[in-house]
Amino acid sequence: MKNVILSADNELKVYLVPDFVAGSFDRLCTDFSMNRDTLQIRVRSGSGFDETDFIEYLNEKICKDEKCVFVEKLGWDHNRKKWPEKYRDCPHFNF
């Protein structure tokens, strides 16, 4: 399991994801953000979507045995300056 950082023009959030998700992180995020209609993804927040919708998609469609879990919020620092050292090298995707 590895940490990744997700946001949707909101606070940054750390999630723990299976290794295979972390290994394909950029592709999975891009596919989700560009193809959510064709992936038949249910979105909670009207016409928009956020990182919570992405994690729900991963847990329902991609991750069968190991689920993605929320770890903590990092606040609004999108420049990594105030991130704890342990997260500074984690991949980040903003939807």
Secondary structure as UniProt FT lines:
FT   STRAND          2..7
FT   STRAND          12..17
FT   HELIX           19..23
FT   HELIX           25..35
FT   TURN            36..40
FT   TURN            46..47
FT   HELIX           51..57
FT   HELIX           58..62
FT   STRAND          69..75
FT   TURN            78..79
FT   TURN            81..82
FT   HELIX           85..87
FT   TURN            88..89
FT   STRAND          92..94
//
